[in-house]
Amino acid sequence: MKLIDSKYVTLKHTAIKTNFGMVYCFKHFIVTEVNEAVIYDSKCSKELTELIFNHYGKNTCLHVISNRVNNYSVVPTYWFDFYKNENAKNLKSISFVYYNALAYSNAKLEQTFIKCKTECFKDLQDAIHSFSNITDKRIA
């Protein structure tokens, strides 16, 4: 389910269209929805990181929900470049919301490259509900 079709669209947030998809910035978390057929790589990651820091500032705790409503490719090794960034320590958790077996397999593969807390969920509501139990939710 896309965020715009969920009850969470009524919560205060900023929706930002990017070259790779939509980013929804809430007070305590971010939801990304990558467009169909995109190849998500270091260039996309850099755009997302810049967007986040422009929106929240550099002294922030980042909690990201990757709502995988579309089929797209992820270059999992882009995480190597991400972790060379001095701000990588700000990423506190990533939740993957998957809607089919391929998206689940891709998320599980990607988890092996990530150095923070990660979880997989079958729907957006479960991911957001789980996030509400994270004790360090401060952003900015």
Backbone torsions as a table, in degrees:
resi	resn	phi	psi	omega
1	MET	NA	128.0	175.7
2	LYS	-68.8	150.3	-179.7
3	LEU	-58.4	-39.6	-177.7
4	ILE	-65.3	-17.6	178.3
5	ASP	-97.8	5.5	-176.8
6	SER	-107.3	169.4	177.7
7	LYS	-69.6	-16.5	-177.2
8	TYR	-74.9	-14.0	178.2
9	VAL	-63.9	-20.8	180.0
10	THR	-81.1	-13.6	176.4
11	LEU	-73.1	149.9	-179.6
12	LYS	-62.3	125.2	179.5
13	HIS	-159.9	169.1	173.2
14	THR	-117.0	126.5	177.2
15	ALA	-98.8	128.7	-177.2
16	ILE	-127.8	123.6	176.2
17	LYS	-85.2	130.3	179.8
18	THR	-118.0	-179.9	175.5
19	ASN	-67.8	-24.1	-176.4
20	PHE	-105.4	-12.9	-178.9
21	GLY	160.7	-152.0	-179.3
22	MET	-108.6	144.5	175.1
23	VAL	-127.7	128.5	179.4
24	TYR	-113.0	115.7	-177.1
25	CYS	-100.0	110.3	175.6
26	PHE	-99.6	177.9	-178.0
27	LYS	-62.4	-43.7	-172.9
28	HIS	-113.9	-0.5	-178.4
29	PHE	-160.7	169.5	-179.1
30	ILE	-126.0	139.2	173.1
31	VAL	-116.1	128.0	175.7
32	THR	-111.2	143.9	173.5
33	GLU	-135.0	103.9	-176.7
34	VAL	-80.1	139.9	-179.5
35	ASN	-65.8	156.8	176.4
36	GLU	-56.2	136.4	172.4
37	ALA	69.7	8.3	175.7
38	VAL	-70.4	147.3	169.4
39	ILE	-104.5	103.3	-176.6
40	TYR	-80.8	117.0	-174.5
41	ASP	-137.3	-164.2	-178.5
42	SER	-60.3	-35.5	179.0
43	LYS	-63.3	-45.3	177.6
44	CYS	-64.4	-42.4	179.9
45	SER	-61.3	-41.5	178.9
46	LYS	-63.5	-42.7	178.3
47	GLU	-61.3	-43.4	179.3
48	LEU	-64.6	-44.8	-179.7
49	THR	-61.0	-45.0	178.9
50	GLU	-63.1	-42.3	178.3
51	LEU	-59.5	-45.9	-178.7
52	ILE	-62.5	-47.5	-178.3
53	PHE	-69.4	-30.9	174.7
54	ASN	-67.8	-34.9	-178.2
55	HIS	-79.6	-46.3	-173.3
56	TYR	-103.0	-19.9	-172.8
57	GLY	97.6	166.6	-175.3
58	LYS	-80.1	-23.2	-179.9
59	ASN	-93.6	78.8	-172.2
60	THR	-140.5	153.9	170.1
61	CYS	-100.5	125.9	-175.4
62	LEU	-104.4	125.5	173.6
63	HIS	-125.0	116.6	-172.7
64	VAL	-115.8	134.9	171.3
65	ILE	-111.2	116.1	177.9
66	SER	-92.1	100.1	-177.9
67	ASN	-88.8	97.7	-169.8
68	ARG	-88.0	70.2	-178.1
69	VAL	-82.0	-17.0	-179.6
70	ASN	-117.8	161.4	174.9
71	ASN	-89.4	123.7	178.3
72	TYR	-153.4	167.9	-178.6
73	SER	-105.1	143.3	175.4
74	VAL	-117.1	132.0	172.5
75	VAL	-89.6	96.0	-170.8
76	PRO	-62.2	-24.2	-179.4
77	THR	-72.5	-7.3	176.2
78	TYR	-61.6	-20.8	178.1
79	TRP	-62.4	-29.4	176.8
80	PHE	-60.7	-43.8	177.1
81	ASP	-67.7	-40.3	-179.7
82	PHE	-57.8	-44.9	-176.0
83	TYR	-74.2	-7.4	171.6
84	LYS	-80.5	-15.2	-179.6
85	ASN	-74.9	135.6	-178.9
86	GLU	-63.2	-21.0	-179.1
87	ASN	-91.8	2.1	-178.5
88	ALA	-59.1	-28.8	-179.5
89	LYS	-64.0	-16.9	-179.2
90	ASN	-76.3	-16.4	179.0
91	LEU	-77.3	113.7	-174.5
92	LYS	-100.2	-32.7	178.8
93	SER	-160.4	154.3	173.8
94	ILE	-134.7	130.8	173.5
95	SER	-113.5	134.0	177.3
96	PHE	-105.9	125.7	173.7
97	VAL	-106.1	119.3	-176.0
98	TYR	-118.6	153.3	-175.9
99	TYR	-125.3	0.8	175.8
100	ASN	-155.8	169.8	-175.1
101	ALA	-63.3	-36.9	-179.8
102	LEU	-66.0	-43.4	178.6
103	ALA	-63.4	-37.2	177.2
104	TYR	-64.7	-46.2	179.2
105	SER	-60.8	-42.2	179.1
106	ASN	-64.7	-40.9	178.6
107	ALA	-63.8	-42.4	179.5
108	LYS	-63.4	-40.1	176.6
109	LEU	-63.5	-46.2	-178.4
110	GLU	-62.2	-35.0	179.4
111	GLN	-56.6	-29.9	-177.2
112	THR	-68.1	-17.2	-179.4
113	PHE	-98.4	-8.6	-171.0
114	ILE	-97.3	137.9	-174.7
115	LYS	-102.9	11.4	177.4
116	CYS	-121.4	-179.0	178.8
117	LYS	-62.6	132.2	176.3
118	THR	-133.4	148.8	175.8
119	GLU	-145.9	154.8	175.6
120	CYS	-115.6	140.7	-178.5
121	PHE	-135.4	154.0	178.6
122	LYS	-89.0	-14.6	175.0
123	ASP	-150.3	159.3	-175.2
124	LEU	-62.0	-40.4	-179.1
125	GLN	-59.4	-43.1	178.5
126	ASP	-63.1	-40.2	179.6
127	ALA	-64.5	-44.8	179.9
128	ILE	-67.6	-40.4	178.5
129	HIS	-63.2	-43.8	178.6
130	SER	-62.7	-40.0	179.4
131	PHE	-59.4	-35.5	-177.7
132	SER	-63.6	-15.1	178.3
133	ASN	-91.3	-3.4	177.5
134	ILE	-74.0	128.1	-174.8
135	THR	-74.2	-36.0	-178.8
136	ASP	-97.9	82.7	-177.9
137	LYS	-103.1	5.6	-175.4
138	ARG	-60.8	133.6	169.9
139	ILE	-122.6	131.6	178.4
140	ALA	65.6	NA	NA
